[in-house]
């Protein structure tokens, strides 16, 4: 679970950096990278939810 949370935080940082570059510098490639990071973040958050629910049901 800790590794999953670290991956989520890394993807959030990657998304923020690329989204800012797209907005501030009109960098189209950064926009593509930001969208890719957003998709990966979605997958990681779904996995986090599944793991979190499983942990909650154990107790």
C-alpha distance matrix in Angstrom:
0.0 3.8 5.5 5.0 6.3 8.7 9.9 10.6 12.5 14.3 15.4 16.6 18.6 20.0 21.0 22.7 24.6 25.9 26.8 28.6 30.5 31.5 32.8 34.4 35.9 36.2 34.3 33.9 31.7 29.2 29.3 28.4 25.5 24.3 24.6 22.7 19.8 20.0 19.7 16.7 15.1 16.1 14.5 11.1 11.6 12.7 9.7 7.6 10.5 10.6 7.2 8.2 11.6 11.0 9.5 12.5 14.8 14.2 15.8
3.8 0.0 3.8 5.4 5.1 6.3 8.7 9.9 10.7 12.4 14.4 15.4 16.7 18.5 20.0 21.2 22.8 24.6 25.7 27.2 29.0 30.4 31.6 32.9 34.3 35.0 33.1 33.2 30.9 28.2 28.6 28.1 24.9 23.7 24.6 22.7 19.5 20.1 20.5 17.3 15.5 17.3 16.1 12.4 13.1 15.1 12.4 10.0 13.2 14.0 10.9 11.2 14.9 14.6 12.6 15.3 18.0 17.3 18.3
5.5 3.8 0.0 3.8 5.4 5.0 6.3 8.7 9.9 10.5 12.4 14.3 15.4 16.5 18.3 20.0 21.2 22.6 24.2 25.8 27.2 28.6 30.3 31.6 32.6 33.2 30.9 30.8 28.3 25.9 26.5 25.6 22.3 21.6 22.5 20.2 17.3 18.4 18.5 15.0 13.9 16.1 14.5 10.9 12.7 14.6 11.8 10.4 14.1 14.5 11.8 13.1 16.6 16.2 15.0 17.9 20.3 19.6 21.2
5.0 5.4 3.8 0.0 3.8 5.4 5.1 6.3 8.7 9.9 10.7 12.4 14.4 15.3 16.5 18.4 20.1 21.2 22.3 24.3 25.9 26.9 28.4 30.1 31.3 31.5 29.4 29.0 26.7 24.3 24.5 23.5 20.5 19.5 19.9 17.8 14.9 15.5 15.4 12.1 10.8 12.5 11.0 7.3 8.9 10.8 8.2 6.9 10.7 11.4 9.3 10.7 14.1 14.2 13.6 16.3 18.6 18.6 20.4
6.3 5.1 5.4 3.8 0.0 3.8 5.4 5.0 6.3 8.6 9.9 10.6 12.4 14.3 15.3 16.5 18.5 20.1 20.9 22.5 24.5 25.7 26.8 28.3 29.9 30.4 28.6 28.6 26.6 23.8 23.9 23.6 20.5 19.0 19.8 18.4 15.0 15.3 16.0 13.1 10.8 12.9 12.4 8.6 9.0 11.8 10.1 7.6 10.9 12.8 10.8 10.9 14.5 15.3 14.2 16.2 19.1 19.3 20.5
8.7 6.3 5.0 5.4 3.8 0.0 3.8 5.4 5.1 6.2 8.7 9.9 10.7 12.3 14.2 15.4 16.7 18.5 19.9 21.2 22.8 24.4 25.8 26.9 28.2 29.0 27.0 27.3 25.0 22.2 22.9 22.5 19.2 18.1 19.5 17.8 14.3 15.5 16.5 13.4 11.6 14.4 14.0 10.3 11.6 14.6 12.9 11.0 14.5 16.2 14.2 14.6 18.3 18.8 17.5 19.8 22.7 22.6 23.8
9.9 8.7 6.3 5.1 5.4 3.8 0.0 3.8 5.5 5.0 6.2 8.6 9.9 10.5 12.2 14.2 15.4 16.5 18.0 19.9 21.2 22.4 24.2 25.6 26.6 27.0 24.8 24.6 22.2 19.7 20.2 19.5 16.2 15.4 16.4 14.4 11.1 12.6 13.2 9.8 8.6 11.7 10.9 7.6 9.8 12.6 11.1 10.2 13.9 15.3 13.9 15.0 18.4 18.9 18.4 20.8 23.3 23.6 25.2
10.6 9.9 8.7 6.3 5.0 5.4 3.8 0.0 3.8 5.5 5.2 6.2 8.7 9.9 10.5 12.3 14.3 15.5 16.2 18.2 20.0 21.0 22.3 24.0 25.4 25.6 23.8 23.7 21.8 19.0 18.9 18.6 15.6 14.0 14.8 13.5 10.1 10.4 11.6 8.9 6.3 9.2 9.5 6.2 7.1 10.6 10.1 8.7 11.8 14.0 13.3 13.6 16.9 18.2 17.8 19.6 22.3 23.1 24.5
12.5 10.7 9.9 8.7 6.3 5.1 5.5 3.8 0.0 3.8 5.5 5.1 6.3 8.6 9.8 10.6 12.4 14.4 15.2 16.5 18.5 20.0 21.0 22.3 23.8 24.6 23.0 23.4 21.6 18.4 18.9 19.2 16.0 14.2 15.9 15.0 11.2 12.0 14.0 11.6 9.0 12.2 13.1 10.0 10.4 14.1 13.7 11.8 14.8 17.3 16.2 16.1 19.5 20.9 20.0 21.6 24.6 25.3 26.2
14.3 12.4 10.5 9.9 8.6 6.2 5.0 5.5 3.8 0.0 3.8 5.4 5.2 6.2 8.6 10.0 10.7 12.4 14.1 15.5 16.8 18.4 20.1 21.1 22.1 22.9 20.9 21.3 19.1 16.1 17.1 17.1 13.5 12.5 14.6 13.2 9.6 11.5 13.4 10.7 9.2 12.9 13.4 10.8 12.3 15.7 15.1 14.0 17.2 19.3 18.3 18.8 22.2 23.2 22.6 24.5 27.4 27.8 29.1
15.4 14.4 12.4 10.7 9.9 8.7 6.2 5.2 5.5 3.8 0.0 3.8 5.4 5.0 6.0 8.5 9.9 10.5 11.9 14.0 15.3 16.3 18.1 19.7 20.7 20.9 18.9 18.8 16.7 13.9 14.3 14.0 10.8 9.4 11.0 9.7 6.0 7.7 9.7 7.3 6.0 9.7 10.7 8.8 10.4 13.6 13.7 13.3 16.1 18.2 18.0 18.6 21.6 23.0 22.9 24.6 27.2 28.1 29.6
16.6 15.4 14.3 12.4 10.6 9.9 8.6 6.2 5.1 5.4 3.8 0.0 3.8 5.4 5.1 6.1 8.6 10.0 10.4 12.1 14.2 15.3 16.3 17.9 19.5 19.9 18.5 18.8 17.4 14.1 14.2 14.8 12.0 9.5 11.4 11.4 7.7 8.0 11.0 9.7 7.1 10.4 12.3 10.5 10.7 14.3 15.1 13.9 16.2 19.0 18.9 18.8 21.7 23.6 23.3 24.5 27.4 28.6 29.7
18.6 16.7 15.4 14.4 12.4 10.7 9.9 8.7 6.3 5.2 5.4 3.8 0.0 3.8 5.4 5.1 6.2 8.6 9.9 10.6 12.4 14.3 15.4 16.3 17.7 18.8 17.2 18.2 16.6 13.1 14.1 15.1 12.0 10.1 12.9 12.8 9.3 10.7 13.7 12.3 10.4 13.9 15.6 13.7 14.4 17.9 18.3 17.1 19.7 22.3 21.9 21.8 25.0 26.7 26.0 27.4 30.4 31.3 32.3
20.0 18.5 16.5 15.3 14.3 12.3 10.5 9.9 8.6 6.2 5.0 5.4 3.8 0.0 3.8 5.5 5.3 6.2 8.5 10.0 10.8 12.4 14.3 15.4 16.1 16.8 14.7 15.3 13.3 10.0 11.3 11.8 8.4 7.3 10.3 9.8 6.7 9.1 11.9 10.6 9.9 13.4 14.9 13.6 15.0 18.2 18.6 18.1 20.8 23.1 22.9 23.4 26.4 27.9 27.7 29.3 32.0 32.9 34.3
21.0 20.0 18.3 16.5 15.3 14.2 12.2 10.5 9.8 8.6 6.0 5.1 5.4 3.8 0.0 3.8 5.5 5.3 5.9 8.4 9.9 10.5 12.1 14.0 15.1 15.1 13.6 13.7 12.5 9.1 9.1 10.1 7.5 4.8 7.6 8.3 5.4 6.4 9.9 9.7 8.6 11.5 13.8 13.2 13.9 16.9 18.1 17.8 19.9 22.4 22.8 23.1 25.7 27.6 27.7 29.0 31.6 33.0 34.3
22.7 21.2 20.0 18.4 16.5 15.4 14.2 12.3 10.6 10.0 8.5 6.1 5.1 5.5 3.8 0.0 3.8 5.6 5.2 6.0 8.5 9.9 10.5 11.8 13.6 14.4 13.5 14.6 14.0 10.2 10.5 12.5 10.3 7.5 10.6 11.9 9.2 9.6 13.3 13.3 11.6 14.3 16.9 16.0 16.1 19.4 20.7 19.8 21.7 24.6 24.8 24.6 27.3 29.5 29.2 30.2 33.1 34.5 35.4
24.6 22.8 21.2 20.1 18.5 16.7 15.4 14.3 12.4 10.7 9.9 8.6 6.2 5.3 5.5 3.8 0.0 3.8 5.6 5.3 6.3 8.8 10.1 10.5 11.6 12.9 11.5 13.2 12.2 8.4 10.0 12.1 9.6 8.0 11.7 12.6 10.3 11.9 15.2 15.0 14.0 17.0 19.2 18.2 18.9 22.2 23.1 22.4 24.7 27.4 27.4 27.4 30.3 32.2 31.9 33.1 36.0 37.1 38.2
25.9 24.6 22.6 21.2 20.1 18.5 16.5 15.5 14.4 12.4 10.5 10.0 8.6 6.2 5.3 5.6 3.8 0.0 3.8 5.4 5.0 6.2 8.7 9.9 10.2 10.6 8.6 9.7 8.6 4.8 6.3 8.4 6.3 5.1 8.8 10.0 8.7 10.4 13.4 13.8 13.6 16.3 18.4 18.2 19.1 22.0 23.2 23.0 25.1 27.6 28.0 28.4 31.0 32.9 33.0 34.3 36.9 38.2 39.5
26.8 25.7 24.2 22.3 20.9 19.9 18.0 16.2 15.2 14.1 11.9 10.4 9.9 8.5 5.9 5.2 5.6 3.8 0.0 3.8 5.4 5.1 6.2 8.5 9.9 9.7 9.1 9.8 10.1 6.6 6.0 9.0 8.2 5.4 8.3 10.8 9.7 9.9 13.3 14.4 13.6 15.7 18.5 18.6 18.8 21.6 23.3 23.0 24.6 27.4 28.2 28.2 30.6 32.8 33.0 33.9 36.6 38.2 39.3
28.6 27.2 25.8 24.3 22.5 21.2 19.9 18.2 16.5 15.5 14.0 12.1 10.6 10.0 8.4 6.0 5.3 5.4 3.8 0.0 3.8 5.4 5.1 5.8 7.9 9.1 9.2 11.3 11.9 8.4 8.8 12.1 11.2 9.0 12.1 14.4 13.0 13.4 16.9 17.8 16.7 19.0 21.8 21.4 21.5 24.6 26.2 25.5 27.2 30.1 30.6 30.3 32.9 35.2 35.1 35.9 38.8 40.3 41.2
30.5 29.0 27.2 25.9 24.5 22.8 21.2 20.0 18.5 16.8 15.3 14.2 12.4 10.8 9.9 8.5 6.3 5.0 5.4 3.8 0.0 3.8 5.5 5.3 5.4 6.8 6.0 8.8 9.2 6.1 7.7 10.9 10.2 9.2 12.5 14.4 13.6 14.8 17.9 18.7 18.3 20.7 23.2 23.0 23.6 26.6 28.0 27.7 29.6 32.2 32.7 32.8 35.4 37.5 37.5 38.5 41.3 42.7 43.8
31.5 30.4 28.6 26.9 25.7 24.4 22.4 21.0 20.0 18.4 16.3 15.3 14.3 12.4 10.5 9.9 8.8 6.2 5.1 5.4 3.8 0.0 3.8 5.8 5.6 4.7 4.5 6.1 7.7 5.4 5.2 8.9 9.5 8.3 10.7 13.2 13.3 13.9 16.7 18.2 18.1 19.9 22.5 23.0 23.5 26.0 27.8 27.8 29.4 32.0 32.9 33.1 35.4 37.6 37.9 38.9 41.5 43.1 44.3
32.8 31.6 30.3 28.4 26.8 25.8 24.2 22.3 21.0 20.1 18.1 16.3 15.4 14.3 12.1 10.5 10.1 8.7 6.2 5.1 5.5 3.8 0.0 3.8 5.9 5.4 7.4 9.2 11.4 9.1 8.3 12.1 12.8 10.8 12.9 15.9 15.6 15.5 18.6 20.3 19.6 21.2 24.2 24.6 24.5 27.1 29.2 28.9 30.2 33.0 34.0 33.8 36.0 38.5 38.7 39.3 42.0 43.8 44.8
34.4 32.9 31.6 30.1 28.3 26.9 25.6 24.0 22.3 21.1 19.7 17.9 16.3 15.4 14.0 11.8 10.5 9.9 8.5 5.8 5.3 5.8 3.8 0.0 3.8 5.9 7.9 10.9 12.8 10.5 11.0 14.6 14.8 13.3 16.0 18.6 18.0 18.3 21.6 22.9 22.1 24.1 27.0 27.0 27.0 29.9 31.7 31.2 32.7 35.6 36.3 36.0 38.5 40.8 40.8 41.5 44.4 46.0 46.8
35.9 34.3 32.6 31.3 29.9 28.2 26.6 25.4 23.8 22.1 20.7 19.5 17.7 16.1 15.1 13.6 11.6 10.2 9.9 7.9 5.4 5.6 5.9 3.8 0.0 3.8 5.3 8.9 10.7 9.3 10.4 13.7 14.1 13.6 16.2 18.5 18.4 19.3 22.2 23.4 23.2 25.4 27.9 28.1 28.6 31.4 33.0 32.8 34.5 37.2 37.9 37.9 40.4 42.6 42.6 43.6 46.4 47.9 48.9
36.2 35.0 33.2 31.5 30.4 29.0 27.0 25.6 24.6 22.9 20.9 19.9 18.8 16.8 15.1 14.4 12.9 10.6 9.7 9.1 6.8 4.7 5.4 5.9 3.8 0.0 3.8 6.1 9.1 8.4 8.5 11.6 13.0 12.6 14.5 17.0 17.6 18.2 20.7 22.5 22.6 24.3 26.8 27.5 28.0 30.4 32.3 32.4 33.9 36.5 37.5 37.7 39.9 42.1 42.6 43.4 46.0 47.7 49.0
34.3 33.1 30.9 29.4 28.6 27.0 24.8 23.8 23.0 20.9 18.9 18.5 17.2 14.7 13.6 13.5 11.5 8.6 9.1 9.2 6.0 4.5 7.4 7.9 5.3 3.8 0.0 3.8 5.6 5.4 6.6 9.1 10.2 10.7 12.8 14.6 15.4 16.7 18.9 20.3 20.9 22.8 25.0 25.7 26.6 29.0 30.5 30.9 32.7 35.0 35.9 36.4 38.7 40.6 41.1 42.3 44.8 46.3 47.7
33.9 33.2 30.8 29.0 28.6 27.3 24.6 23.7 23.4 21.3 18.8 18.8 18.2 15.3 13.7 14.6 13.2 9.7 9.8 11.3 8.8 6.1 9.2 10.9 8.9 6.1 3.8 0.0 3.8 5.4 5.0 6.6 8.9 9.8 10.8 12.7 14.4 15.4 17.0 18.8 19.8 21.4 23.4 24.5 25.6 27.6 29.3 30.0 31.7 33.7 34.9 35.6 37.8 39.6 40.4 41.6 43.9 45.5 47.2
31.7 30.9 28.3 26.7 26.6 25.0 22.2 21.8 21.6 19.1 16.7 17.4 16.6 13.3 12.5 14.0 12.2 8.6 10.1 11.9 9.2 7.7 11.4 12.8 10.7 9.1 5.6 3.8 0.0 3.8 5.3 5.1 6.4 8.6 10.0 10.7 12.4 14.3 15.6 16.8 18.3 20.2 21.7 22.7 24.2 26.2 27.4 28.4 30.4 32.2 33.1 34.1 36.4 37.9 38.7 40.2 42.4 43.8 45.6
29.2 28.2 25.9 24.3 23.8 22.2 19.7 19.0 18.4 16.1 13.9 14.1 13.1 10.0 9.1 10.2 8.4 4.8 6.6 8.4 6.1 5.4 9.1 10.5 9.3 8.4 5.4 5.4 3.8 0.0 3.8 5.4 5.0 6.0 8.6 9.7 10.3 12.1 14.3 15.2 16.0 18.2 20.0 20.6 21.9 24.3 25.5 26.0 28.0 30.1 30.9 31.6 34.0 35.7 36.2 37.6 40.0 41.4 43.0
29.3 28.6 26.5 24.5 23.9 22.9 20.2 18.9 18.9 17.1 14.3 14.2 14.1 11.3 9.1 10.5 10.0 6.3 6.0 8.8 7.7 5.2 8.3 11.0 10.4 8.5 6.6 5.0 5.3 3.8 0.0 3.8 5.4 5.0 6.2 8.6 9.7 10.4 12.5 14.3 15.0 16.5 18.7 19.8 20.7 22.7 24.5 25.1 26.7 28.9 30.1 30.7 32.8 34.7 35.5 36.6 38.9 40.6 42.2
28.4 28.1 25.6 23.5 23.6 22.5 19.5 18.6 19.2 17.1 14.0 14.8 15.1 11.8 10.1 12.5 12.1 8.4 9.0 12.1 10.9 8.9 12.1 14.6 13.7 11.6 9.1 6.6 5.1 5.4 3.8 0.0 3.8 5.4 5.2 6.3 8.6 9.9 10.8 12.5 14.1 15.5 17.1 18.5 20.0 21.6 23.1 24.3 26.0 27.7 29.0 30.0 32.0 33.6 34.7 36.1 38.1 39.7 41.6
25.5 24.9 22.3 20.5 20.5 19.2 16.2 15.6 16.0 13.5 10.8 12.0 12.0 8.4 7.5 10.3 9.6 6.3 8.2 11.2 10.2 9.5 12.8 14.8 14.1 13.0 10.2 8.9 6.4 5.0 5.4 3.8 0.0 3.8 5.5 5.0 6.1 8.6 10.0 10.6 12.0 14.2 15.6 16.3 18.1 20.1 21.2 22.1 24.2 25.9 26.8 27.9 30.2 31.6 32.4 34.0 36.1 37.5 39.3
24.3 23.7 21.6 19.5 19.0 18.1 15.4 14.0 14.2 12.5 9.4 9.5 10.1 7.3 4.8 7.5 8.0 5.1 5.4 9.0 9.2 8.3 10.8 13.3 13.6 12.6 10.7 9.8 8.6 6.0 5.0 5.4 3.8 0.0 3.8 5.4 5.0 6.1 8.7 9.9 10.2 12.3 14.4 15.0 16.0 18.4 19.8 20.3 22.1 24.3 25.3 25.9 28.2 30.0 30.6 31.9 34.2 35.8 37.4
24.6 24.6 22.5 19.9 19.8 19.5 16.4 14.8 15.9 14.6 11.0 11.4 12.9 10.3 7.6 10.6 11.7 8.8 8.3 12.1 12.5 10.7 12.9 16.0 16.2 14.5 12.8 10.8 10.0 8.6 6.2 5.2 5.5 3.8 0.0 3.8 5.4 5.0 6.3 8.7 9.7 10.6 12.7 14.3 15.2 16.8 18.7 19.7 21.1 23.0 24.5 25.3 27.2 29.0 30.1 31.3 33.3 35.1 36.9
22.7 22.7 20.2 17.8 18.4 17.8 14.4 13.5 15.0 13.2 9.7 11.4 12.8 9.8 8.3 11.9 12.6 10.0 10.8 14.4 14.4 13.2 15.9 18.6 18.5 17.0 14.6 12.7 10.7 9.7 8.6 6.3 5.0 5.4 3.8 0.0 3.8 5.4 5.2 6.3 8.6 10.0 11.0 12.5 14.3 15.8 17.0 18.4 20.2 21.7 22.9 24.2 26.2 27.6 28.7 30.3 32.2 33.7 35.7
19.8 19.5 17.3 14.9 15.0 14.3 11.1 10.1 11.2 9.6 6.0 7.7 9.3 6.7 5.4 9.2 10.3 8.7 9.7 13.0 13.6 13.3 15.6 18.0 18.4 17.6 15.4 14.4 12.4 10.3 9.7 8.6 6.1 5.0 5.4 3.8 0.0 3.8 5.4 5.1 5.9 8.6 9.9 10.3 12.0 14.2 15.2 16.0 18.1 19.9 20.7 21.7 24.1 25.6 26.3 27.9 30.0 31.4 33.2
20.0 20.1 18.4 15.5 15.3 15.5 12.6 10.4 12.0 11.5 7.7 8.0 10.7 9.1 6.4 9.6 11.9 10.4 9.9 13.4 14.8 13.9 15.5 18.3 19.3 18.2 16.7 15.4 14.3 12.1 10.4 9.9 8.6 6.1 5.0 5.4 3.8 0.0 3.8 5.5 4.9 6.2 8.8 9.8 10.3 12.4 14.2 14.9 16.3 18.5 19.8 20.4 22.4 24.3 25.3 26.4 28.5 30.3 32.0
19.7 20.5 18.5 15.4 16.0 16.5 13.2 11.6 14.0 13.4 9.7 11.0 13.7 11.9 9.9 13.3 15.2 13.4 13.3 16.9 17.9 16.7 18.6 21.6 22.2 20.7 18.9 17.0 15.6 14.3 12.5 10.8 10.0 8.7 6.3 5.2 5.4 3.8 0.0 3.8 5.4 5.1 6.5 8.8 10.0 10.9 12.7 14.3 15.6 17.1 18.7 20.0 21.5 23.2 24.6 25.9 27.6 29.4 31.5
16.7 17.3 15.0 12.1 13.1 13.4 9.8 8.9 11.6 10.7 7.3 9.7 12.3 10.6 9.7 13.3 15.0 13.8 14.4 17.8 18.7 18.2 20.3 22.9 23.4 22.5 20.3 18.8 16.8 15.2 14.3 12.5 10.6 9.9 8.7 6.3 5.1 5.5 3.8 0.0 3.8 5.4 5.2 6.3 8.6 10.0 10.7 12.3 14.4 15.6 16.6 18.1 20.2 21.4 22.5 24.3 26.0 27.4 29.6
15.1 15.5 13.9 10.8 10.8 11.6 8.6 6.3 9.0 9.2 6.0 7.1 10.4 9.9 8.6 11.6 14.0 13.6 13.6 16.7 18.3 18.1 19.6 22.1 23.2 22.6 20.9 19.8 18.3 16.0 15.0 14.1 12.0 10.2 9.7 8.6 5.9 4.9 5.4 3.8 0.0 3.8 5.4 5.0 6.0 8.6 9.8 10.2 12.2 14.2 15.1 15.9 18.1 19.8 20.6 22.0 24.2 25.7 27.5
16.1 17.3 16.1 12.5 12.9 14.4 11.7 9.2 12.2 12.9 9.7 10.4 13.9 13.4 11.5 14.3 17.0 16.3 15.7 19.0 20.7 19.9 21.2 24.1 25.4 24.3 22.8 21.4 20.2 18.2 16.5 15.5 14.2 12.3 10.6 10.0 8.6 6.2 5.1 5.4 3.8 0.0 3.8 5.5 5.2 6.3 8.7 9.8 10.6 12.5 14.3 15.1 16.6 18.6 19.9 21.0 22.8 24.7 26.7
14.5 16.1 14.5 11.0 12.4 14.0 10.9 9.5 13.1 13.4 10.7 12.3 15.6 14.9 13.8 16.9 19.2 18.4 18.5 21.8 23.2 22.5 24.2 27.0 27.9 26.8 25.0 23.4 21.7 20.0 18.7 17.1 15.6 14.4 12.7 11.0 9.9 8.8 6.5 5.2 5.4 3.8 0.0 3.8 5.5 5.2 6.3 8.7 10.0 10.8 12.5 14.2 15.6 16.8 18.5 20.1 21.5 23.1 25.5
11.1 12.4 10.9 7.3 8.6 10.3 7.6 6.2 10.0 10.8 8.8 10.5 13.7 13.6 13.2 16.0 18.2 18.2 18.6 21.4 23.0 23.0 24.6 27.0 28.1 27.5 25.7 24.5 22.7 20.6 19.8 18.5 16.3 15.0 14.3 12.5 10.3 9.8 8.8 6.3 5.0 5.5 3.8 0.0 3.8 5.4 5.0 6.1 8.6 9.9 10.4 11.9 14.2 15.3 16.3 18.1 20.0 21.2 23.3
11.6 13.1 12.7 8.9 9.0 11.6 9.8 7.1 10.4 12.3 10.4 10.7 14.4 15.0 13.9 16.1 18.9 19.1 18.8 21.5 23.6 23.5 24.5 27.0 28.6 28.0 26.6 25.6 24.2 21.9 20.7 20.0 18.1 16.0 15.2 14.3 12.0 10.3 10.0 8.6 6.0 5.2 5.5 3.8 0.0 3.8 5.3 4.9 6.1 8.6 9.8 10.2 12.2 14.1 15.0 16.1 18.2 20.0 21.7
12.7 15.1 14.6 10.8 11.8 14.6 12.6 10.6 14.1 15.7 13.6 14.3 17.9 18.2 16.9 19.4 22.2 22.0 21.6 24.6 26.6 26.0 27.1 29.9 31.4 30.4 29.0 27.6 26.2 24.3 22.7 21.6 20.1 18.4 16.8 15.8 14.2 12.4 10.9 10.0 8.6 6.3 5.2 5.4 3.8 0.0 3.8 5.4 5.1 6.3 8.7 9.8 10.7 12.5 14.3 15.4 16.7 18.8 20.9
9.7 12.4 11.8 8.2 10.1 12.9 11.1 10.1 13.7 15.1 13.7 15.1 18.3 18.6 18.1 20.7 23.1 23.2 23.3 26.2 28.0 27.8 29.2 31.7 33.0 32.3 30.5 29.3 27.4 25.5 24.5 23.1 21.2 19.8 18.7 17.0 15.2 14.2 12.7 10.7 9.8 8.7 6.3 5.0 5.3 3.8 0.0 3.8 5.4 5.1 6.2 8.4 10.0 10.7 12.3 14.2 15.5 16.9 19.3
7.6 10.0 10.4 6.9 7.6 11.0 10.2 8.7 11.8 14.0 13.3 13.9 17.1 18.1 17.8 19.8 22.4 23.0 23.0 25.5 27.7 27.8 28.9 31.2 32.8 32.4 30.9 30.0 28.4 26.0 25.1 24.3 22.1 20.3 19.7 18.4 16.0 14.9 14.3 12.3 10.2 9.8 8.7 6.1 4.9 5.4 3.8 0.0 3.8 5.4 5.2 5.9 8.5 9.8 10.4 12.0 14.2 15.5 17.3
10.5 13.2 14.1 10.7 10.9 14.5 13.9 11.8 14.8 17.2 16.1 16.2 19.7 20.8 19.9 21.7 24.7 25.1 24.6 27.2 29.6 29.4 30.2 32.7 34.5 33.9 32.7 31.7 30.4 28.0 26.7 26.0 24.2 22.1 21.1 20.2 18.1 16.3 15.6 14.4 12.2 10.6 10.0 8.6 6.1 5.1 5.4 3.8 0.0 3.8 5.5 5.0 6.1 8.5 9.8 10.4 12.2 14.4 16.1
10.6 14.0 14.5 11.4 12.8 16.2 15.3 14.0 17.3 19.3 18.2 19.0 22.3 23.1 22.4 24.6 27.4 27.6 27.4 30.1 32.2 32.0 33.0 35.6 37.2 36.5 35.0 33.7 32.2 30.1 28.9 27.7 25.9 24.3 23.0 21.7 19.9 18.5 17.1 15.6 14.2 12.5 10.8 9.9 8.6 6.3 5.1 5.4 3.8 0.0 3.8 5.5 5.3 6.3 8.7 10.0 10.8 12.7 15.2
7.2 10.9 11.8 9.3 10.8 14.2 13.9 13.3 16.2 18.3 18.0 18.9 21.9 22.9 22.8 24.8 27.4 28.0 28.2 30.6 32.7 32.9 34.0 36.3 37.9 37.5 35.9 34.9 33.1 30.9 30.1 29.0 26.8 25.3 24.5 22.9 20.7 19.8 18.7 16.6 15.1 14.3 12.5 10.4 9.8 8.7 6.2 5.2 5.5 3.8 0.0 3.8 5.5 5.1 6.2 8.6 9.9 10.8 13.3
8.2 11.2 13.1 10.7 10.9 14.6 15.0 13.6 16.1 18.8 18.6 18.8 21.8 23.4 23.1 24.6 27.4 28.4 28.2 30.3 32.8 33.1 33.8 36.0 37.9 37.7 36.4 35.6 34.1 31.6 30.7 30.0 27.9 25.9 25.3 24.2 21.7 20.4 20.0 18.1 15.9 15.1 14.2 11.9 10.2 9.8 8.4 5.9 5.0 5.5 3.8 0.0 3.8 5.4 5.1 6.2 8.7 10.1 11.6
11.6 14.9 16.6 14.1 14.5 18.3 18.4 16.9 19.5 22.2 21.6 21.7 25.0 26.4 25.7 27.3 30.3 31.0 30.6 32.9 35.4 35.4 36.0 38.5 40.4 39.9 38.7 37.8 36.4 34.0 32.8 32.0 30.2 28.2 27.2 26.2 24.1 22.4 21.5 20.2 18.1 16.6 15.6 14.2 12.2 10.7 10.0 8.5 6.1 5.3 5.5 3.8 0.0 3.8 5.4 5.0 6.2 8.7 10.5
11.0 14.6 16.2 14.2 15.3 18.8 18.9 18.2 20.9 23.2 23.0 23.6 26.7 27.9 27.6 29.5 32.2 32.9 32.8 35.2 37.5 37.6 38.5 40.8 42.6 42.1 40.6 39.6 37.9 35.7 34.7 33.6 31.6 30.0 29.0 27.6 25.6 24.3 23.2 21.4 19.8 18.6 16.8 15.3 14.1 12.5 10.7 9.8 8.5 6.3 5.1 5.4 3.8 0.0 3.8 5.5 5.2 6.4 9.3
9.5 12.6 15.0 13.6 14.2 17.5 18.4 17.8 20.0 22.6 22.9 23.3 26.0 27.7 27.7 29.2 31.9 33.0 33.0 35.1 37.5 37.9 38.7 40.8 42.6 42.6 41.1 40.4 38.7 36.2 35.5 34.7 32.4 30.6 30.1 28.7 26.3 25.3 24.6 22.5 20.6 19.9 18.5 16.3 15.0 14.3 12.3 10.4 9.8 8.7 6.2 5.1 5.4 3.8 0.0 3.8 5.5 5.3 7.2
12.5 15.3 17.9 16.3 16.2 19.8 20.8 19.6 21.6 24.5 24.6 24.5 27.4 29.3 29.0 30.2 33.1 34.3 33.9 35.9 38.5 38.9 39.3 41.5 43.6 43.4 42.3 41.6 40.2 37.6 36.6 36.1 34.0 31.9 31.3 30.3 27.9 26.4 25.9 24.3 22.0 21.0 20.1 18.1 16.1 15.4 14.2 12.0 10.4 10.0 8.6 6.2 5.0 5.5 3.8 0.0 3.8 5.5 5.9
14.8 18.0 20.3 18.6 19.1 22.7 23.3 22.3 24.6 27.4 27.2 27.4 30.4 32.0 31.6 33.1 36.0 36.9 36.6 38.8 41.3 41.5 42.0 44.4 46.4 46.0 44.8 43.9 42.4 40.0 38.9 38.1 36.1 34.2 33.3 32.2 30.0 28.5 27.6 26.0 24.2 22.8 21.5 20.0 18.2 16.7 15.5 14.2 12.2 10.8 9.9 8.7 6.2 5.2 5.5 3.8 0.0 3.8 5.5
14.2 17.3 19.6 18.6 19.3 22.6 23.6 23.1 25.3 27.8 28.1 28.6 31.3 32.9 33.0 34.5 37.1 38.2 38.2 40.3 42.7 43.1 43.8 46.0 47.9 47.7 46.3 45.5 43.8 41.4 40.6 39.7 37.5 35.8 35.1 33.7 31.4 30.3 29.4 27.4 25.7 24.7 23.1 21.2 20.0 18.8 16.9 15.5 14.4 12.7 10.8 10.1 8.7 6.4 5.3 5.5 3.8 0.0 3.8
15.8 18.3 21.2 20.4 20.5 23.8 25.2 24.5 26.2 29.1 29.6 29.7 32.3 34.3 34.3 35.4 38.2 39.5 39.3 41.2 43.8 44.3 44.8 46.8 48.9 49.0 47.7 47.2 45.6 43.0 42.2 41.6 39.3 37.4 36.9 35.7 33.2 32.0 31.5 29.6 27.5 26.7 25.5 23.3 21.7 20.9 19.3 17.3 16.1 15.2 13.3 11.6 10.5 9.3 7.2 5.9 5.5 3.8 0.0
